[in-house]
Amino acid sequence: MSNFQRVAGADRGLRPARTACILGDGRPLSGPPLAAMASKKILVVEDNEDNRRILVYRLRKIGEFEIREATNGLEALEQVRRDPPHLIFMDLKMPVMDGWEATRRIREMAVGDTVRIIALTAQAMQGDEEKALAIGCDDYLAKPVVDPALVREKLERLLGVAA
């Protein structure tokens, strides 16, 4: 069974609840998707399929985003050139081109200042968060992403919409 299936409750025969969690201010974590989210484009760049599915699952529970996926930094650059997303979840350690280099190159593009980037890593080394912020990431998140409230908070802060 994959990590995604376990997180989604499939190992216990469960379907995730629409309001599985309550945020600190009493708002439900998920519920009816908000119209403000429908126009937001999010690119998930992650080479590990299970981690990518978990994050996409979390995002779909939070809002009706236009979600696109890439498996390495080179694919991410191509997608940003074609149709820049509002936000990127960028794995830092990937084959072909890692997230460190992809983030540097995105920041050099004409649209580079308008795209929010959240660095993702499973094997955080001391100093990685500071290094990620220094190369142009707007935030940092450990994976697998299992805390939907944390994802929601980062989206609200970086995209400027209440999720």
C-alpha positions in Angstrom: 0.0 0.0 0.0 1.3 3.4 -0.9 1.9 6.3 1.5 -1.0 8.1 -0.3 -3.4 5.3 0.3 -2.4 5.2 4.0 -2.7 8.9 4.5 -6.1 8.9 2.7 -7.3 6.1 5.1 -7.6 3.3 2.4 -5.7 1.0 4.7 -8.6 1.2 7.1 -11.3 1.2 4.5 -12.1 4.9 5.1 -13.0 7.7 2.9 -11.6 11.1 4.1 -14.2 13.3 5.7 -15.0 16.6 4.1 -14.3 18.4 7.4 -11.5 16.1 8.8 -9.9 18.9 10.8 -10.7 22.2 12.4 -8.3 25.1 12.1 -7.3 27.0 15.2 -9.8 29.8 14.5 -12.7 27.3 14.3 -12.9 27.2 10.5 -13.2 23.8 8.9 -10.0 22.7 7.2 -11.9 21.5 4.2 -15.4 21.9 3.0 -16.9 23.6 0.0 -14.1 24.8 -2.2 -13.9 28.6 -2.4 -14.4 30.3 -5.7 -11.3 32.5 -5.1 -9.1 29.4 -5.4 -10.5 28.3 -8.7 -8.3 30.7 -10.7 -5.1 29.9 -8.9 -2.6 27.7 -10.8 -0.3 25.5 -8.7 2.6 23.5 -10.0 3.7 20.5 -7.9 7.3 19.5 -8.8 8.2 16.2 -7.2 9.9 13.1 -8.6 8.4 10.7 -6.0 4.9 9.7 -7.2 3.5 8.9 -3.7 4.7 12.3 -2.3 3.3 14.1 -5.4 -0.1 12.3 -5.0 -0.3 13.1 -1.3 0.3 16.8 -1.9 -2.1 17.0 -4.9 -4.7 15.2 -2.7 -4.2 17.8 0.1 -4.5 20.7 -2.4 -7.8 19.3 -3.9 -9.3 19.1 -0.4 -8.4 22.8 0.3 -9.6 24.4 -2.9 -10.4 24.1 -6.6 -6.9 24.9 -7.9 -5.7 24.3 -11.4 -3.0 21.8 -10.4 -0.2 20.8 -12.7 2.6 18.3 -12.1 6.2 17.9 -13.1 8.7 15.2 -12.1 11.9 17.3 -12.3 13.2 20.8 -12.5 13.6 20.9 -16.2 9.9 20.0 -16.7 9.1 22.7 -14.2 11.0 25.3 -16.2 9.2 24.3 -19.4 5.8 24.7 -17.7 6.7 28.1 -16.1 7.8 29.4 -19.5 4.6 28.1 -21.2 2.1 29.3 -18.6 3.5 30.6 -15.2 1.7 29.2 -12.1 0.8 31.4 -9.1 2.7 29.0 -6.8 5.1 26.1 -7.1 5.8 23.3 -4.6 9.4 22.5 -5.5 11.2 19.3 -4.4 14.8 20.2 -3.8 16.3 16.8 -4.6 15.3 15.4 -8.0 17.0 13.8 -11.0 17.6 15.6 -14.3 17.6 19.1 -12.6 17.2 19.6 -8.9 14.9 22.1 -7.2 17.8 24.3 -6.2 18.8 24.9 -9.8 15.3 25.1 -11.1 14.4 27.8 -8.5 17.5 29.9 -9.4 16.5 29.7 -13.1 12.8 30.6 -12.4 13.9 33.6 -10.4 16.0 34.8 -13.4 12.9 34.6 -15.8 10.8 37.7 -16.5 8.0 36.2 -14.5 10.3 35.0 -11.7 9.3 37.6 -9.2 5.6 36.9 -9.5 5.7 33.1 -8.8 5.7 32.0 -5.2 7.9 28.9 -4.5 7.6 26.6 -1.5 10.7 24.3 -1.1 10.0 20.7 -0.3 12.4 18.2 1.2 12.3 14.9 3.0 15.9 14.8 4.1 16.4 18.2 5.6 20.0 19.0 6.4 20.9 21.7 8.8 20.9 25.0 6.9 18.7 23.8 4.1 15.8 26.0 5.0 18.0 29.1 5.1 19.7 28.1 1.8 16.3 27.6 0.1 15.1 31.0 1.2 18.4 32.5 0.1 18.1 31.2 -3.4 14.6 32.6 -3.8 12.1 30.2 -2.2 9.3 32.0 -0.3 8.8 29.2 2.2 9.9 25.7 3.2 7.9 22.5 3.9 9.0 19.0 5.1 7.5 16.0 3.2 5.6 13.9 3.0 3.1 16.7 3.4 0.6 15.3 6.0 -0.6 18.4 7.8 -3.3 20.0 5.6 -3.7 22.9 8.0 0.0 23.9 7.4 -0.5 23.7 3.7 -3.6 25.8 3.9 -1.8 28.4 6.1 1.1 28.7 3.6 -1.4 29.1 0.6 -3.3 31.8 2.4 -0.2 33.7 3.3 1.6 33.4 -0.1 -1.4 33.6 -2.4 -3.2 36.3 -0.4 -6.6 34.4 -0.4 -8.4 32.8 2.4 -8.4 29.1 1.6 
